Amino acid sequence: MMNLCAIVSALSLLLVGTPSLAHQPAPAAPSTTRPEQVDPRAAAFLQMLRTHVAYPRPAEDQVRKVLAQPFRKGVVGPEGQLDLYLPAGARGPLPVVVLLHGRVPAEVPAARPREWAQYQDWGAILAGHGFAAVVFNHPLSTRDPRVSTVAQVVQEALAWVRVHAAEHRLAPERVALVGFSAAGLALPEAVRRDRGALKALVAWYPLLAHQTGANHPPPEPSVEERHAATFTAATGLLRERQLPLLVVRAGADQVPELLPLLDAGVAAALRDGVALELLNVPGAPHAFDLTQDSPRTRAAIRRTLQFLEEHLKSSEGA
């Protein structure tokens, strides 16, 4: 099994990417005597996709899965489907938690976060605590920095929730977004487009503004995209909406620029009166919910579940 350092190094691909293949020297002709070499970072990343969340998962019979549901108009196949995780036997109506994955490295073939152990585990954990969890792939990647596209996909998922609310006993007016890593870039635009369903936001080790210079994977985002993804530009809207936000900070996050950008966004939110709760996990690396099985990791996940219960569940909840 890959060691922890290799997996953590590969996780940084989610944000910083790898040098463009177009700028790398042409590979040597295949050898007839030596096996083809696999990029160790890509191999470690693929190993990470099978790594489970460091938190107890409910038994299989406690979770009902509604898989591969088409929800995007004009998009066929896995990219146009979502998965729904429900507590088995729940009466509802169930509050809805939408999970947003981070940026996908373009160099990793067929990377579909909906199928990763991380989001399947989070879906099951949320269902085990009385939520309906929605998981889907979105196009944010090291080749596509457009957060507006992600926000549009979120709206399509919420439209599906509204249409199928009675069928699955959902509460479409009680929704939270939980964004991981670079999905933090999409949260401001998702809030701007919300019709009133959002009741809470959670951001795990989030990127709260685009990286700059050499640390930003190509292509460079436009000025409009940079502004749309800047958390500091959305604090007034969060305050107006009185939308509570939980930020889970990995205290030893190794992704370039992430912690300074996160801290600047948090400072702006506090200065502007946003209902923000900051949970700092000292010594934790990026994606520590996968790589660090510790009491602090479990406490952070437990606090996330409590936060969602506080802001989504009513006396009539499941």
N, C-alpha and C positions, 0 to 999 in steps of 0.2 A: 504494500500500500504506500502511496505517496506520503512523504512526511509532511508535517504541518507547515513548515516553511515553504515548501513547494506549492502547497494549496493556497496559502495566503498570498504568495507572489502571483499566482495565477489569477486570484480574485481582483488584483489591481487592473487586470485587463478590462474589467467592467467599466472602468472610468478612463484610464489613460490609453488603452488600446496598445497596438504594436505598430512598429514602423510600417508604412504602406508597402505592400508587396511590390508596387510599381517602382519603388525606389531602392529595392534590394537587388543585388547582383543576380544574374540569371543562374539557376541551379546547375550544377555540374551534371553531365550525362550520367544516367543511372549505371551503377556498377553491377556487374554480373556476379561479383563475389561478396559484396557487402549489402546487408539489408537496408532498406530505405529508413532514414532517420526521421523520427517524429519530434516536432518541436516540443521540448519538455514543458514549456509554459502551456501550450495547448493541451498536452496530455494531463497536466495537473488540473487544468480547468475542467476537463471532461471528468476527471476523478471527483472534483468538487461537486459536479452535478448530481452525484450519487450520495453525497454526504447529507445526513439527516440533521434536522434541527435539534439542538440540545435541550429538549423539553419532552416530558412524557406525552405520548400520543394516545388518544382514546382507542379502545378496541374497535376492530373493523365493524362489528355489528352495532356500534353506537353512532356510526356516521353513514348517512345516505348520500351517494354520489350521483349527480346528474351530469353526465359527461358529454363533451363534443356537441354543445348546443349552438347552432348557427345564430349569429347575432349581428354580423356586419353586412350591410347591404352591398351586394356586388363583390364580396370577397368570399371565395370558396376555399374549402380545405381547412387545415389547422389554424391558419392565421385569421380565419373568420369565425372561430368557435370559442366558446367559453365553457368552463367547468364550474359546477355549483356543488358546494359541500354543505350538507344540512344535518342537523341533529336528528337521529333516527327517532321517529315517534313523536316529534315535537308538534304541538298544536298551533303555535304561531299566534299572531303574525311575528315573523322573525326579523330582527334588525339585520341589515346587510353590511358586510365589510368587503370592500373591493381591494384586492391586493395588486400592487403595481411593482413589477420587477424593474431592476436597474438596466443599465445600458449593456447591450449584448455585443461582444467582440465579433466583428465581421469575419475574422479569420477562423472562427469556430464553426464548422459546417453544421447545418440543420439544428441550430441552437433554438430550442423552443422552451422557454421558461415554464410554460404551463405543465410541462412533463418533468420538470426538475423536482428532485426530492424536497428541496427547500419549500417550494410553494405548495406542493401536495401536503407536506407536513403542516404548514401554517393553516391551510384550508381545513385539515382534519382537526387541528387543535382548536381553531375558532368554532367549528361545528360542535366539538365536544363541550364547549362553554356556552352553547345556546345561540350562536350566530349563524347566519347564512353567509358563507364565504364565496366570493366570485373571483375566479382566476382566468386570465386570458393573456395571450401574447400581444404586445404592441410594438410599433416599429422603431422605437428609440434604440439606436445602435451607434457604434463607432463610425458608421457611414451615414447616419441620418440623425442630426441633432435637433430635429424639429419637434419642440414640445407641443406645438399647436396640434399636430397630428395625434399625439398621445391623448390630449384633452378631448379631441373629437371621438376617439375610440372609447374613452371613459363614458362619454355621453351616449354612445350607442349601446354600451353595456347597461347603463342605467335605464335606457329605453326598453331593453329586453326585460329587465327586472320589473318595470311597471306593467308590461304586457302579461307577464307570467306570474304576477304577484299572487293572484287567487289560486292558481294551480299548485304553487309551491309554498303557499302560506307565508309570503314575504311582506315586509313593511317597507315599501319603496320610499316612504317619507322619512325614514330613519336610516341614513347611510353614513358610513365613514370610509375614508380613503386611508390606506396604509401603504406608504411608498418606501421602497428600499433603495439606498444608494443614489444613483443618478435619477431615479424617479422623483426625487425631490425637486428637480428642475420643472417637472410637469404640474406640481401642485398649485402654483399661483394661477396658471391658465385654467386648470380644472375648476378652481373656485370661481373664477370670473364667469365661467359658462354654466355654473350650477343654477338650477331652477328652484332651489330651496330644499333639496333633499339632504344635502350634506349637513351633518350635525357634529362632526369631529374629524380631525386630521391626526395622523401619526406618521412620523418620519424616522426611519431607522438609518443610522449613519449616513445622513443625506448629503448630497451635493446641493447647495442652495444658491449657486450661481455658476455660470460656465467658467471653466478653467481658461487660462490665458496662455498665449505663447506656445512654447515647445511642449507644455504639459497637456495641451488640448489635442485630442486625436483629430486628424483631418476627416471631413472638411470643416473649415472654420464656420461657425454659425453666423447668420446675418445679424445686423444690429437689432432688427425687430425680434429675432429669436432670443438674442441675449436679454433684451428688456423683458420679454414675456416670461423668461425663466428666472428672473432676478427676484429673489424672495423679498428683498428690502422694498421693492416696488409694490408689493402686495400687502404690506402690513396694515395699511389703512383700510383695505377691504376686509381683512380678517377682523379688525377691530369693529368695523361697522356691522359685520355679520355676527359678531360675538361668537366666533367659531373657535372652540378650544383646540389647542395644538399640543401634542406631546412629541418632543424631540429626544430621541435616544442617541446619545453621543458616544462613539467609540473613542475612548480617551487616548489610545495609541494608534489611531487610524493612520495608515502608511500611505494613503492615496495622496499624491501631490496636490497641495492647495486646499484640500477638502476642509481641514479643520479651521484654517483662517476664514474661509468663506462661510462655513457653518457658524462660527462664533460671531462674525459680522452680521449675519442674518438674525441670529438670536438677539444680539444687542439692539438691533433696529426694532425688532418685534417688542422687546421689553420697553424700549423707549417710547414706542407708539401705543402702548397699552393693550397689546394682544394678550389674550388669555393663554399664556404659554407655560408649559411645564417642561423643564429640562432635566433629563435623567442622564447623568454622566457615569460611564462605566470605566473606571480607571484601569489603564493597562490593556484595554480591549482593542484588538485589531479590527480592521474592516471585515464585515460579514462574520462577526464573532458569534452570532446565533448558530453558525455552522461549525466554526473552528475552535471554539472555546467552551467546552462542557464544564461549567463551574457554577457555584451558587450565585455569583453575580449575574451570569447570563440568564439563569432560570428566574432570578428576581426581576430582571428587566422584562422578560416575556410575561411574567405574572403581572407586573405593573401595567403592561400594555393591555392585557385582558381586563384588568380592573378599570382602567381608564375608559375602555370601550363600553363596559357595562355601565359606568357612571353616566355616560353621555348618550347612549343609544337605547338602553332598556328602560321601559316605563313599568308601571305597576301592572300593565296588561301584557308585558312581554312574555316570551316563552319560558 
